[in-house]
Structures are given as structure tokens and as C-alpha cells.
Amino acid sequence: MKRSVFLFVFLLAGGWLFAQVNPATAVSTNPVNKRWVLVIHGGAGGPVKGTMKPEKEKQYTDSLNKALKIGAGVLSSGGSSLDAVEAVIRFMEDCPLFNAGKGAVLTEDGKAELDASIMDGKTGKAGAVGCVTTIKNPISAARTVMDKSEYVLLVGNGAETFAKTMGLQIVDPSYFITPERLEAWKEAKQKIPPGQPAPSSADKEKKGTVGCVALDTYGNLAAGTSTGGRMMKMSGRVGDSPIIGAGTYAENNSCAVSCTGHGEFFIRNSAGFSVSAQMLYAHKPLKEAADFVIFDILKAKGGEGGLIALDREGNIAMPFSSNAMFRGTVSAGAPAEVKIY
């Protein structure tokens, strides 16, 4: 009996000593605090305030609240920020209201070409896919690229082959096309002269990208973004959403960012990384850094859109220069809140 007690005490002391000399091991199994924060967006753009039908507006707010509930469930139970971001964006990809996954806008050829990316603020690792047409949930493909390959960005057939090999769900391209999007495509197609490229104005509603940023109870940030791009875009066009540093960025020492808007401007100005750089090198607080990127850099050059951002202290920024930006927040200390205008 005495021997058993001695052995138990010895093992207990040894475990305590191991945790002290290996703090990373201790932290990985124990939250550093009970604080968590989740921020989402369903795209910048949309109609002018007062012009959307009340029933349609309710559909959007209900869906945004469902997305927040999914992410809150992951984070409140001790899940990682990466898991929360992926789960939220998967839901939004499956919801035909948004321009990502099912319900995405169509290219000039009448196809849905999808882009997505995800980034881990703790490790700096990232994954992305572009121009995919058969992967049901591009955000999960992006996560798999990050976790299961040595690459960051895979596109087209290569990305689809990789996703299929890794066991992700593959669907027929027609799965993504909804009657509403098909009708909008036909209407836009009729207004474009034969042989001419489609102008950005062809997307009259400018339904945007979806995205999520999260802070988990371990103090780690993550960001993810998914989109169908621009209505009537040229086949093969890639926007900012799968470009790390442009549409998506996360770094534990600064912030997590997901962008939405006119992608070419966000790419040329490295919008996501620029928010982080403003914080790290110009020592600006999150809101000031985010506002500077949207209004002083992008808007000044003609780039319309917005972003959501979250820092390691749980501060939130959601600036936008468009008519609207579908967005929402929830945290351990505050109930879910959804806004459009």
C-alpha cells in the first residue's frame, strides 16, 4: 500500500515538473482565459438602406445569427479559432443567400468559380484554393491545403484533385447555381455587347464575400474568407479572397482580418496585411489601422469595400465604404449582434 501511494505521488510530481519545463504543453490543454470573440461578414455592397424588402432583410439577419451561434458553440466549448472560422464559413457557403459556395455569382461563361483561404495567427500557416468548381466547401479545402500539404495556394483542377484525394465532398458544378443567380446572370449577359468584357457594374447588387475572424480561449487568432467573386467575371479571374495578405490575414501579435469588396484594389494594396502593419510598425490601435486602410488607402484610390478585424485583446473593427456590409459579432461577454447598414 505504501509503495502504491509513493508511486502515485512520484508520478503526480513528475507531471507537475514536466508542465513547468514545457509550458507550451500545459497551455495547449488549458485555456489561458475564458474570453473568446467571433466576428463575421456576409459581404460589402448590397442595396441602399430602405430598398431591401423586409422579408429578405430578415432572411439575412436570421442567417447571420445562425452563423454566429455556430461559431459561439465552438469557441465557448473550448474549440480553436481555426475550427470556429471553418465551421462558420462552411455554414455560409451552404447558405444560398451569400456569394460563396451554393448561391455564388456566375462567371461570363455561366459557371461558379470559387475561392477561399484560411490563416492561423499562432503559427502563421495558411491555406487557399482558387477557381474551383466542384468542391462543396472551399474553406475546408483551404484548411486541408494548410494542414495536409506543404503549399499555400492550389487552383483549378489541381486543387480539385487534391480535395478529392483528401476525401472532401465533391459535387457537380450545377450544385452551386441557384435560380436567383442564374436569372441575374442572364439579365447581365443581355446588357453586354458580344465580344466585350463585362464591366464591374454588371453586378448590380454586388453581393460580396463571406468571412470570419475569431479569438479563442487560448489567445489565438484566425481568419478565413470565401467567395464566388464578381458577377460576370472573366473565367480564371482570382480576387483577393484566396490571397494571403490581401483578403485574409492573421497574426497573433497584431490582428486577424477578412476583407470584402473590389478585390483588385485589395490585392494591389495588400489590405489584410496592411492593417497588421499599421498596428505593428505605426503602433496604431486596431480601429485606427482598419479605418486607415479602408478610407485613406483604398477609398482614396477608388476601391470600395470593407473588412472585419479582431485583435488579441478582443477589440473589433468593421469599417466599410459601400452602401452596406452584412456583419455580426458575439463574444463570451456580449450577446450576438447583427447589422447590415
N, C-alpha and C positions, 0 to 999 in steps of 0.2 A: 504493500500500500504506500509506504513512504517513498519507495522508488518511483511509483507512478506519479505521485504528487511532485517529486523533484523533476521528473521528466517534463511534466506539464508546465511548470514554472520556467524551466530552461527554454522550452520552445516558445513560450509567450514572450520572454525577454529577448530571445533571438529575433522574433518577428518585429518587436518594437525597435531594436537596434537596426534591422535591415531597412525599416521605413525611414529612420533618421538619416542614414547614409545614402538612401536612394529616394530623395524627396519626390522625384518625378513619378515613381511607382505609387507613392502614397497619394499624390494629388490625382492621379488618373482614376482612382476608385472612390475618392471623396470630393464632393463639390466644395469649391472654395467659399461659396456663399449661396444663398437661396435666391439671388437675384437673376432673373432672365428677362430678355426683351425680344420682341419679334416685330418687324416692320415689313409690310408688303406693298406692292403696287400692281395695278392691272393695266398700266399704260397711261401715257400722257397724250393729250389730244382730246378727241371727242367733241360733242356738241356744246354750244354756248349754254350757260346756265338758264334754265327755264324752258328750253326747247325739247328736252327729252321727256317722253311720256312717263307719267308717274309709275305705271306698272313695270316699265323697262328699268327705270331707276331702282325700283325695289328689287328686281332680279339681280342687279349688280351688287347692291348693298348686302343682300342676303348671301350671295356667293362669296363676297369678300369676308363676311363674318364667319362663314363656314371655313374658309381658308385659315383665318386667324385661330379658330377653335382647334383645327388640326395641328397647327404649329404649337399652340399653347399646350396641347396634350403631350406632345413630345418633350418640350422643354420643362414643363412642370413635373414630369416624372423622372427627370434627370438625364434625358436624352441629349445628344450632342447638337450643337448649332448646325452642323452639316446635315444631320438626319432631319432636323426641323425644316431646313431650307429645301431639301429634296422632296419631303413629304408635301409641303405646301405647294410647291411648283408643280408637282405631279397632279395634284387636285386641279390646279388652274389650267394645266394642259388638257385635262379631261373635260373641263367645262367649256361648252361651245360659245359662251359669251365673250371669251377673251381671244386675242390674236396670238395663240400659242397652242400647238397640238391640234386637237379637234376644234374646228372653227377658225383656223388660221386663214389669213387672206391669201389670195392666189397670185401666182406669177403671171406674166403676159401670156404664158402658154397654158394657163388654167390649172396649174399644179400648186400644191402646198409644199414649199421648201422651207425646212425648219432649222433653226439654230438655237443652241443653248450652251451655257457654261456654268461652272461652279468653282469656288475657290475657298480654301481652308486658311483662315487667318493665323492659325497656330503654326503650321508647317510651311506655309507659302506655296503648297502644292495646288495645282489647278487642272481642270479637265474641260474639254469643249468639243462640240460637234457642229458641223455646218453643212447646209444644203442636203439635209437628209429628208427622205420622202416616205420611209416605211417604218421608222422606229416610233412606236406608240408614245413613249415618253422620252423625249430627247434629253431632259435634265438627268434622267437615270443613266443614259448613255454617257453623258458628260462626266458624271460621278464615276462610272466604271472606267472611263479613259484615265481619270486621275488615279484611281485606286489599283487598277489592274494592268496598266501599261507604263511604258517609260516616256510616253508622249504627253503633249498638252492638247493639241487640236487635231482631230481627224475629220475629214469631209467626204461627202458624197458616198459612192459605192464602198469605199474603204471603211468608212465609219459604219455603214450598214452591215457589212460583212463581219466586222469586229463585234458589233452589238449582237448579231445572231449567234456568233460563236460563243459569246459570253452568256447566252441564254436569256437575253432581253426579249420582250414581246415585240414581234414584228407584225405589221398589219398591211393590208392593201392600201395604196395611196388614196383611194376613194374614201377611206375611213375619215380623213381629215376634212373633207369638203361638206359643208352644211348648205342647205337651201338658201339661207340668207347670204352667205358669202358668194355662192355661185351666181345669185341674182345681181349682187353688187359688181361682180367681175364682168358679167355680160353687159351691164349698163356702162361700165367704164370702157369696155372694149369698143362699144359703138361710137364713142366720142373721140377715138384716136385714129388719125389718118393712117391708111395702110402703109406699112414700112417705116413708120415713125415710132421712136421710143416713147413709152408712157411717161408723162410728167408726174412729179410728186403730187400734183393737185388731183390726180386720178383717184387717190384715196381720200374721198371727200370727208369720211368720218375719222380718218387717221387713228383707228384703234391701235393701241400700242402693245408693246412688250409686257410680259409679266415678270415680276422679280420679288426676291425676298432677301432680307438680311436678318441675322439673328445673333444674339449673345446668350451663351448657355451658362449654367451654374458653375462651370469650371473656368469661366472667364475667357472663353474662346469665341472669336467672331467667325462668321462665314457669310458668304454672299452667293446668290445664284440668279440667273436671268434666262428667260426662254422666249422665243418669238417666232412668228411667221414672216416677219419683215414688213415690207411695204407692198400695198396692193399694186398689182400690175408691174412689179419689179422685173427686171431682166433676169432670165434664168441664169443661175450661178452667182447672182449678187449676194454678197455677205455684208451684213451691217455690223454694228458694234457689239451686239449681244454675245457672240461667242469669242470676242476678242478680249483677252485678259488685259486689264489696264484701261480699256475703253468702256465697255458696257458693264463689266464686273471686276471688282477688286476687293480684297480683304487682307488685312494685316493687323495682327493683334495690338501692335503699338500705336496704331492710329485709328482705323475705321474699317467698316465693311460698306460697300457701295453697290447698288444696282441701278442702272440708267435706263431711260426710255425716251425716245424722241427720234429726231432726224439723224440716223446712225452715222452718216458720213462725217458730220461735224464732230460727233463724239469720238470717232476714231482719230481724226486729224488732231484733236486736242487732248488725247489720252484722258478723257474726262474722269473715269473712275480713279485712276492713279493720281490725277491732279488734285483731287480732294485730299487724299492721303498726303501728298507732297506739301500742300498748303499747311497742313497740320504739323508735319514733321520738321519742315525746313523754314517755314514762315511763322511757325508757332501760333497759328490761328486756331480758335475753338472750332468745333465741328460745324455749327450753323454758319459761321462766317466763311469757312472754307467752302462749304457746299454752295452757298449763295454766290460766292465769287466765281465759281466755275460755271454755274448756270447763267448768271446775269452779266458778269463782267467779261467772261471769256466767250461762251457760246452764243448768247443772245446778241452780243455786240457784233458777232460775225454772221448773224443770220440763222443760227442754229436754234431750233425750237425744241423744247422737251423738258424733262425733269429728271430727278433722281431721288432715291431714298438712301439715307446713310445713318449709320449707328456706330458710336464709339465704345471703347471698353468700359466707360463709366456709365453706359446706358443712355447717353444723350442721343437725341433723334433730330434729324433734319430731313425735310421733304420739299425742297424748292421746285417750282416748275414755272415755265414761261408760256405755256399753252393755255387754251381755254379751261382745261380741266386736267386732273390726274387722279385716277381711281387709286385709292390708298387706304391703309389701315394700320393700326398699332394695337398691341396688347403686351402686358408685362406682368410680372409677379405682383407689382404694386398698383396696377391700374387696369380697369376693365377694358374690353375691346372697344375701339372707336374707329369708325369708318367715315371717310369723306370722299367727295368727288370734285367739288369746286373749291 
